Amino acid sequence: MAEKVGIYVCHCGSNIAGTVDCEEVARWAGQNIRDVAVARDYKFMCSSLGQQLIEDDIKKEGLTRVVVAACSPHLHEKTFRRACQNAGLNPYLCHMTNVREHVSWVNNDKKAGTEKVKSLVSAAAERVKHQQPLEPFFVKVNPATLVIGGGIAGLQATLELADAGYPVYLVEREPSIGGHMAQFDKTFPTLDCSACILTPKMSEVGQHENVTMFTYSELEEVSGSVGSFKVKIRKRARYVDYDKCTGCGICVEKCPRKVVDDDFEAGLGYRKAIYTPFPQAVPRVPVIDTANCTYFQSGKCKVCSKVCPTDAVRYDQQDEIVELEVGNIVLATGWKLFDCKRLPNYGFGRLANVYTNLEFERLCNAAGPTNGKIVLRDGKTEPQRVAIIHCVGSRDSRYNSFCSAVCCMAAMKFGHLVLEKTNAEVYSFYIDMRPNQKDYEEFYQRLLEEGMHFVRGRVAEVTDAARRPEEQGKLIVQYEDTLLGEQKRLPVDMVILMGAMEPQADAKEMGLKCGISCSMAGWFTERHPKLDPVATMTDGVFVAGVCQGPKDIPAAVAQGAAAAARISGMITNGKVMIEPIVASIDEESCSGCRVCNNMCPYNAIEFDETKNVSRVITAMCKGCGTCVAACPCDAISGAHFKNEQIYAEIEGILWDAQPAAAATEGGR
Amino acid sequence: MSGKTTLKKGTFIERVIASTPGGERLVHCIQCGTCGGSCPSGADMDHTPRAIINMIRAGEREQVLSSNMLWACVSCYFCTSRCPQEIPITDIIYTCKRFSIAEKAYKETDAVALAQTFTGYVDKYGRSFEFGLATGYHLLNRPLKMMAMGPMGMAMFSRGRMALTPSKIKNIGQLQAIIKKARQIGAQQHAGR
């Protein structure tokens, strides 16, 4: 018996109807496509009335197949499948064709657009007739979660989940958790001490019974899928026995080798070759920096080992790979600072008293290299005048087009600290002031009252070449005061560059491991920029914090909590639905050649030695089709993407091509 | 970032953009003032490059084309190389210079004469001819100042920095063909606006 197909063409307000004649498409489909019982156009198919249309037609007209020509299936495939299911039709007998992103939004020619939609609708109609009813299956959700990144976003996600009673594995690349926030002195706009609000969370995570920390460790490999991921963690050798070490710090104190700390102290301070990054580090277990350790370089010294009261130093320790099983993954991998040397006209690295924002954070931190005294590189001179340059490496199409979102506020925080701690005048050189969150504008007003100078103009250059007597021995900031339209020079003692937040250098690689993609700028791509900001296109993988885009601490914390809430929901539910769009192997046809075994990117094919055939592990199959194409015996088929479905789709799209039309008439 | 702009045909900004290679970047200006801060001639200008860009946007055609900044520009390309939006500012200034000459919009400035004398020699020989430029320009425009330039000219000459006769590049005909074609295209564009 012939199928009865219902065709529904959505106007999407004017989104589609603006450049596609939807009425004409529906009329044409009703007259020209075989087996079409109903063809309608409607203003908003996704509205409840639109869905009702489908349900009523299934019941009254006895539709056996449904085609919806509307937006991307990413947005509404579930909606229309549900509508079919409500009316008693298997949801996999519904097919969506995207005529918005693929036609109306990328095209101005209404006639051509309408013709293309006809072809797409024809393709969908031919294909849907060959679709088969499928039943989704469910997998259990492992209640353990992997959080990658121990900055504030990752810590928040970890604590929310651990407090809810679920096990969390927290992986951090550095020797201590804490992230960039641990480096900061104060936080805007409230000016509370960064360490005072961060360290309680750090120690809570460190002591939580549900949290297992892997510091100085990195994610090696991810396999499996939502609900049951298998991950491998590389625990880098610390050369200190984690269980024996009491964190007393004698080894650090006695280590004779002092090196510049380019990481935590941003190059302003020193650390030892065996070290913890900062006093409140969690865990307190130090690591040995082998590149700088005298013993590792020359075979002599061993002071740390000699002084250790618990005999915890292990020079022969090796990296260790730990395998874990988790249900969900949170990526909270943060950011790195723009290399300010890339803008040579600002002189960073060449002119001593030009600082980056991270350097200045350390400089005014009470636990920093100068004990919080704001002094020049000579370590003693207090600056008389400080210039802060915004947008260094951001809002710059040569480096990063995006706005780093936090620098306006951070610059004002710096301004406040300079005014509070010194007698210096502070000048902020901004392009646009963007204090746009709760209490931020008030903070701006406060700094105006405190006498910080705000100059609208991106600095052209910082130089030590004096032209006038008062410029001798100073750094001269040259700029245009754009509100006055005048070119000016300002002699200062210190320049702070507000370097951009950049994606981590290995963000793309990390994304690949977890099956998610990055934006052009390099930030992780969320599932929906507004309505699904922490989920990703890969089920079970979530993003939180700056790795998703520049943001400040409150926003990063909110995202960490949001990701945890999503995961908690899944764990409470206990199971997650898996699309039945998977490959299956016909055992009769399988020759046992095992070609597919190694080709599967998800390790979802196992080999049955007794029967000498391969078998798909459905829970792990993503339906990618690699094995289907590879099988030399045609023994594998991909549900929902069977050959006859794809051939029908191609013939449908070529409805107006003569030879194909003839073939359709004659055969099949 | 597509580089595609939709501007009304025939407006001043559209003309400037259409007449400048890479000119479509102009619409991305965020008025940061890096150009204005960088310009070595900034002190001599009635408007900074940033202000000129904003005036082009605002359609202030007469003000732009009569500005002395067009002629104060020394083509150092500092503004262009530092512009965070990669706007070819120097080239846009050249476009405005051409418009200014074509429409005789410039206020009394002998910089126009200097520019024309200069390009005249380039057309003829394929490179600048300093001695001819200095004498020709000064004789025509400021003969009294000619004498004052004498010692500097002598010094340059004695150090081999200036030749008394022009030198022509090889195959000057090819360059002249290019210039002729460019003038044709320019004239067509001007007529077609």
HADDOCK unambig.tbl for C-alpha pairs under 7 A between the chains (distance, minus, plus):
assign (segid A and resid 396 and name CA) (segid B and resid 84 and name CA) 4.35 0.50 0.50
assign (segid A and resid 396 and name CA) (segid B and resid 85 and name CA) 5.95 0.50 0.50
assign (segid A and resid 397 and name CA) (segid B and resid 84 and name CA) 5.74 0.50 0.50
assign (segid A and resid 397 and name CA) (segid B and resid 85 and name CA) 5.28 0.50 0.50
assign (segid A and resid 397 and name CA) (segid B and resid 86 and name CA) 6.91 0.50 0.50
assign (segid A and resid 398 and name CA) (segid B and resid 84 and name CA) 6.38 0.50 0.50
assign (segid A and resid 431 and name CA) (segid B and resid 32 and name CA) 5.20 0.50 0.50
assign (segid A and resid 457 and name CA) (segid B and resid 32 and name CA) 5.22 0.50 0.50
assign (segid A and resid 457 and name CA) (segid B and resid 33 and name CA) 5.23 0.50 0.50
assign (segid A and resid 458 and name CA) (segid B and resid 32 and name CA) 5.10 0.50 0.50
assign (segid A and resid 458 and name CA) (segid B and resid 33 and name CA) 5.71 0.50 0.50
assign (segid A and resid 458 and name CA) (segid B and resid 34 and name CA) 5.35 0.50 0.50
assign (segid A and resid 459 and name CA) (segid B and resid 34 and name CA) 5.97 0.50 0.50
assign (segid A and resid 459 and name CA) (segid B and resid 37 and name CA) 6.72 0.50 0.50
assign (segid A and resid 460 and name CA) (segid B and resid 34 and name CA) 4.77 0.50 0.50
assign (segid A and resid 460 and name CA) (segid B and resid 37 and name CA) 4.99 0.50 0.50
assign (segid A and resid 460 and name CA) (segid B and resid 38 and name CA) 5.06 0.50 0.50
assign (segid A and resid 478 and name CA) (segid B and resid 37 and name CA) 5.94 0.50 0.50
assign (segid A and resid 479 and name CA) (segid B and resid 34 and name CA) 6.79 0.50 0.50
assign (segid A and resid 479 and name CA) (segid B and resid 37 and name CA) 3.91 0.50 0.50
assign (segid A and resid 479 and name CA) (segid B and resid 38 and name CA) 6.95 0.50 0.50
assign (segid A and resid 480 and name CA) (segid B and resid 33 and name CA) 5.52 0.50 0.50
assign (segid A and resid 480 and name CA) (segid B and resid 34 and name CA) 6.97 0.50 0.50
assign (segid A and resid 480 and name CA) (segid B and resid 36 and name CA) 5.35 0.50 0.50
assign (segid A and resid 480 and name CA) (segid B and resid 37 and name CA) 4.26 0.50 0.50
assign (segid A and resid 482 and name CA) (segid B and resid 33 and name CA) 5.95 0.50 0.50
assign (segid A and resid 485 and name CA) (segid B and resid 48 and name CA) 6.55 0.50 0.50
assign (segid A and resid 485 and name CA) (segid B and resid 51 and name CA) 6.93 0.50 0.50
assign (segid A and resid 487 and name CA) (segid B and resid 36 and name CA) 6.42 0.50 0.50
assign (segid A and resid 487 and name CA) (segid B and resid 37 and name CA) 5.48 0.50 0.50
assign (segid A and resid 487 and name CA) (segid B and resid 42 and name CA) 6.26 0.50 0.50
assign (segid A and resid 487 and name CA) (segid B and resid 43 and name CA) 6.78 0.50 0.50
